[in-house]
Amino acid sequence: MHQLTKAETAALARLFAAAEAETAVGHRISGFLLAWWNPAVHGKFDFADATMVPTVQRNDMVVVFGAALRLGDGPGSFGQRDAFRQLSHTWLGGHPADIPLFETEQNVDAGQQIAAVLTANSSDIPA
């Protein structure tokens, strides 16, 4: 299991708490978390949604996104499978135990592809 820093763990916990609220903000945050957990099932996250989330939660999203890139593995590797299943249940229904798990290999492949694109295009990014 990979290790999140204390700040990353706290940011993730705050996002889970906010995502459980049945509000527009909760829906946007759950979309972010669920797209990370299992993009094949839960779709993609529209980053425009992040602009409609309060700054505190938006900053937590940035911290969690950074952790995902830094560690290059799916969120199931951080010991949060039950929390993701519960979140999926909250927003999508069904019994949490019946919700498919994230497939680590898919995420690693996607992470490697993202890293390759970022590396290849890094010379295009202004300093």
C-alpha positions in Angstrom: 0.0 0.0 0.0 1.3 3.4 -0.9 1.5 6.1 1.7 -0.2 9.4 1.6 1.3 12.3 3.6 -0.7 13.6 6.6 -1.8 16.6 4.6 -3.0 14.4 1.7 -4.8 12.1 4.1 -6.5 15.0 5.7 -7.5 16.5 2.4 -8.9 13.2 1.2 -10.9 12.8 4.4 -12.3 16.3 4.1 -13.3 15.6 0.5 -15.1 12.4 1.5 -17.0 14.3 4.2 -18.0 17.0 1.7 -18.9 14.5 -1.0 -21.4 12.7 1.3 -23.5 15.8 1.5 -26.4 15.7 -0.9 -25.7 19.1 -2.3 -24.4 20.5 -5.6 -20.9 20.8 -4.1 -21.1 17.3 -2.7 -22.1 16.1 -6.2 -19.2 17.8 -7.8 -16.7 16.5 -5.3 -18.1 13.0 -5.5 -17.7 13.2 -9.3 -14.0 14.1 -8.8 -13.4 11.2 -6.4 -15.4 8.6 -8.3 -13.8 9.5 -11.6 -10.4 8.9 -10.0 -11.6 5.7 -8.3 -13.0 4.0 -11.4 -13.1 6.2 -14.6 -14.3 3.3 -16.7 -17.5 3.0 -14.6 -18.0 6.6 -13.3 -16.9 8.6 -16.4 -14.6 11.5 -16.5 -14.4 14.6 -14.3 -15.2 18.0 -15.9 -12.6 20.4 -14.4 -15.1 23.2 -14.9 -16.9 21.7 -12.0 -14.0 22.4 -9.8 -14.5 26.2 -10.3 -17.9 25.8 -8.7 -16.5 24.3 -5.5 -15.5 26.4 -2.6 -11.8 27.3 -2.4 -11.2 25.1 0.6 -12.4 22.0 -1.1 -10.8 23.0 -4.4 -7.5 23.2 -2.7 -8.1 19.8 -1.2 -8.8 18.5 -4.7 -5.5 19.9 -5.9 -3.7 18.1 -3.0 -5.4 14.8 -3.8 -4.8 15.2 -7.5 -1.1 15.8 -6.8 -1.0 12.8 -4.6 -2.5 10.6 -7.3 0.1 11.8 -9.8 3.0 11.5 -7.3 2.1 8.0 -6.3 0.9 6.8 -9.7 -1.6 4.4 -8.3 -5.3 4.1 -7.8 -7.1 5.2 -4.7 -7.7 1.6 -3.7 -4.0 1.5 -2.9 -4.5 4.0 -0.1 -6.8 1.8 2.0 -9.9 3.7 1.0 -11.9 1.1 -0.9 -14.8 1.0 1.5 -15.0 4.8 1.5 -15.1 4.9 -2.3 -17.7 2.1 -2.4 -19.9 4.0 0.1 -19.6 7.2 -1.9 -20.6 5.4 -5.0 -23.6 3.9 -3.1 -24.6 7.3 -1.9 -24.6 8.9 -5.3 -25.3 6.0 -7.6 -27.3 3.5 -5.5 -26.8 -0.2 -5.2 -25.3 -2.1 -2.4 -21.7 -1.0 -1.7 -20.4 -4.6 -1.8 -21.7 -5.0 -5.4 -19.9 -1.9 -6.7 -16.9 -2.9 -8.9 -13.4 -2.2 -7.5 -11.0 0.1 -9.3 -8.5 -1.8 -11.5 -5.0 -0.7 -10.6 -3.5 -1.7 -13.9 -5.8 0.6 -15.8 -4.8 3.5 -13.6 -1.1 2.8 -13.8 -1.4 2.7 -17.6 -3.3 6.0 -17.6 -0.8 7.5 -15.2 2.0 6.5 -17.4 0.3 7.9 -20.4 -0.4 11.2 -18.6 3.2 11.4 -17.5 4.5 10.7 -21.0 2.3 13.4 -22.5 3.3 15.9 -19.8 7.0 15.0 -20.3 6.7 15.3 -24.1 4.9 18.6 -23.9 6.9 20.1 -21.0 9.0 22.2 -23.4 5.8 23.9 -24.6 4.9 25.0 -21.0 6.1 28.6 -20.2 8.4 28.9 -17.2 
